[in-house]
Amino acid sequence: MPYVNIKITREGVTPEQKAALIKATTDLLVDVLDKDPATTSVVINEVDLEDWSVGGMPVEQYRRALGKGRSGRSADHAHVTKV
């Protein structure tokens, strides 16, 4: 019974985007590991920007250091835990 936890920064992700993440993640486990989608759990946690850091800096400060604004996709990271 796979369990995948996706953590993303809280920045207006739509329900449709979350549904797409859930479907794609489930499909990946089916395709790669032959897991049963009926027993696959995917959880998405949204984390406030002030609670996320990269390189020892709050994520907003990290993005500014890279010259990126709020939409700086290159500074976004996801932590995935499989059980």
C-alpha positions as CSV (number, residue, x, y, z in Angstrom):
1,M,0.0,0.0,0.0
2,P,2.0,3.0,-1.2
3,Y,1.8,6.3,0.5
4,V,3.2,9.5,-1.1
5,N,3.3,12.8,0.6
6,I,3.8,15.9,-1.6
7,K,4.7,19.1,0.0
8,I,4.4,22.4,-1.9
9,T,4.5,26.0,-1.0
10,R,1.1,27.6,-0.3
11,E,0.8,29.8,-3.4
12,G,-2.7,29.4,-4.9
13,V,-2.5,25.9,-6.3
14,T,-6.0,25.1,-7.7
15,P,-8.0,22.0,-6.9
16,E,-7.6,21.0,-10.5
17,Q,-3.8,21.2,-10.2
18,K,-3.9,19.1,-7.0
19,A,-6.1,16.5,-8.8
20,A,-3.6,16.4,-11.6
21,L,-0.8,15.8,-9.2
22,I,-2.7,13.1,-7.4
23,K,-3.6,11.3,-10.7
24,A,-0.1,11.6,-12.2
25,T,1.5,10.3,-9.0
26,T,-0.9,7.4,-8.8
27,D,-0.3,6.6,-12.4
28,L,3.4,6.7,-11.9
29,L,3.2,4.1,-9.1
30,V,1.0,1.9,-11.3
31,D,3.3,2.2,-14.3
32,V,6.6,1.9,-12.6
33,L,5.9,-0.4,-9.6
34,D,2.7,-2.1,-10.7
35,K,0.9,-0.8,-7.6
36,D,-2.9,-1.0,-7.2
37,P,-4.4,2.5,-7.5
38,A,-7.2,1.4,-5.1
39,T,-4.6,1.1,-2.3
40,T,-2.4,4.0,-3.3
41,S,-2.6,7.1,-1.0
42,V,-1.4,10.5,-2.1
43,V,-1.4,13.5,0.3
44,I,-0.7,17.1,-0.6
45,N,0.4,19.4,2.2
46,E,0.7,23.1,1.5
47,V,3.3,24.9,3.5
48,D,3.3,28.6,4.2
49,L,6.3,30.4,2.6
50,E,7.6,31.6,6.0
51,D,7.8,27.9,7.1
52,W,9.8,26.8,4.1
53,S,13.5,27.3,3.6
54,V,16.1,26.5,1.0
55,G,19.8,26.9,1.4
56,G,19.4,28.2,5.0
57,M,17.1,31.0,3.9
58,P,13.4,31.5,3.9
59,V,12.1,30.6,0.4
60,E,11.2,34.2,-0.5
61,Q,14.6,35.4,0.4
62,Y,16.2,32.5,-1.5
63,R,14.1,33.4,-4.6
64,R,15.2,37.0,-4.3
65,A,18.8,35.9,-4.1
66,L,18.3,34.0,-7.4
67,G,16.6,37.0,-9.0
68,K,13.2,35.3,-9.0
69,G,9.8,36.7,-7.9
70,R,6.9,34.7,-6.4
71,S,6.5,32.8,-9.5
72,G,10.2,31.7,-9.6
73,R,9.5,28.1,-10.4
74,S,13.2,27.2,-10.4
75,A,13.3,27.9,-6.7
76,D,10.4,25.5,-5.9
77,H,11.2,22.2,-4.4
78,A,9.1,19.2,-3.4
79,H,9.9,16.7,-0.7
80,V,8.5,13.2,-1.4
81,T,8.3,10.5,1.2
82,K,7.3,7.0,0.2
83,V,6.2,4.4,2.7
